[in-house]
Every structure is written in structure tokens, then in C-alpha cells.
Amino acid sequence: MALSVQEQEIHINSSRDQDFCDMYVSDNTWITKMDKRVARSNGLIKVIAEDEISKTYRFPKRLLCIRTSIVSRELSEEEKQLRAERLAAARQKRQT
């Protein structure tokens, strides 16, 4: 069973006396993002519940971050090319 875009949601819950947050996710994009983070977190982020339309994750409160601004950068074509080459080299290194 799939949820419509309007029905997909994300909730982050934590109490002041807890050192962790629980994150309920029924948004497919966020489930994919969080699953990737679970795989790379060495046990810091865990799936604690799941069903056919949602997952609940638990992670330390210290990982929660809310930014105060949105940064946009204007890059020249040379800068874009250099960054693309660096990224390609990093990806190649990671594959080997």
C-alpha cells in the first residue's frame, strides 16, 4: 500500500531527559536517506520499527541539527569543473 504525497510525513520526537531522538518516517525519499545513514553510521542510527509504509529510527540527540540559514554559492565554470573532478576521483578511490 502506497501513501499519497500529501499523506507522507516525518516526525522527530525526544524528551528533555532522553539522550536520543525517535524519528517516524513515511516519506519514501526520507526513508531512502535514513536507510543510507543507518548503513554508514556504525550503529549510531538504528531502525527500531517498520511496516509496509513507514520506518521508525532512533539516533543520538547530538546528531540532530537545525541550520539557521540556507547557503547558496555562485561557482564559476572552472570551480565547477574542479569540484566535479575531485568528486570523480573520490568516487573512484572509494570503489577500489
Secondary structure, DSSP 8 states (H G I E B T S, - for coil): ----GGG--EEEE--TT-SEEEEEE--HHHHHHHHHHHHHTTTSSEEEEE-SS-EEEEEEGGG----S--------HHHHHHHHHHHHHHHHHHH-
